[in-house]
Amino acid sequence: MVKDDLRTILEWAIKIEEQSYALYKMAKGKVKYQSSKKFLEELAQEEVMHKEKLISIMDNEKKISELGLQTSKTQDLKIVDVMRETTISDDADYKRILIYAAKREKSTYDYYKSLALGLEGTEVGTLFSKLAQEELSHKNKLEREYDEYILKEN
């Protein structure tokens, strides 16, 4: 892979992580329960860690193999997959925040997975496969939160 191509891909990935971080920080300010604030803060911090790892790879390509933990496959609960797209507004409630964030994580997972498949058999492909699994893990956490606090309350 050409070094400039890798840099461009990493820059896009960093922007995605920054946007996810901003989403979780904004959402944290909208929720009223401390447990929800803590949950969203944890997700925001995971996005910061992803960004820092991506930046470290831009500085030193040899760190590609260090990004992400090789974890077992995360189960995709697919709870939000069948739901209508939603937007975030100033009056968004916790339900809407969870749906929006989970759909965003799905979109990020799909993007990273497509990069991984396109670069299969390379170190960069492995990198994006690991990132995809981490994003799917975020989606799983959001869907479990939705299941526990929204579906069970109804």
C-alpha positions, 0 to 999 in steps of 0.5 A: 500500500502506498504511504499516502493512501494509508495516511488518507485512510487513517485520517478518515478513521481519525475523523470518524473517531472524533465525531463519535467522541463528540456525539458521546460527549454531547449525549452525556450532557443531555441525559439525566441519570448518572449511570447513563452519563457514566456509560456514555463517558466510557464510550467517549473514552474508548473513541479517544483511545482509538484516535490515539492509536490511529495517530500513533500509526500515522507517526510510526507505521510499525505500530499497526499491529498494536492497534486493537485487541484481537477479541472473539467475534462480538455478537451483533444483536441487530436491534437497531438494524430494523429501526428507522433512521433518526437524528439527534436534536436538542430535545433528543431523549435517551431512547433516540440517543441510543438508537442514533449512536448504535446506528452510527456504530453500525455504519462505522463497523460497516466502513471498517469491515469493507476496508478490512475486506478490501485489504485482506491479507495485509497488516492494514487489513488486519488493523481495520478488521480489529477496529471493525470488531471494536465498533461492533462491540460499541454497537452491542453495548448500546443495543444492550443498554437500549434493551435493558432501559428502553425495551424492558420499561415498555 
